[in-house]
Amino acid sequence: MNELNNKGELLHESCSRYDKWYAVRVSYSRELTLKAILDKEKIENFIPMRYGYIIKTVNVYAS
């Protein structure tokens, strides 16, 4: 079970005592650019993303 300590840090048996996670805000559609930078610097990261398809219908009107 995950718990937070008094500093708001996540405590879990799989995390070491010194693991810290930070939220980062990036401008529109720059998530993968940030991931590439963090990967290059060998900084462990996780970018939650969801891919899906949107099917739109096209209305054709006869004149």
Buried (B, 14 or more C-beta within 10 A) or exposed (E): EEEEEEEEBEEEEEEEEEEEEEEEEEEEEEBEEBBEEBEEEEEEEEEEEEEEEEEEEEEEEEE
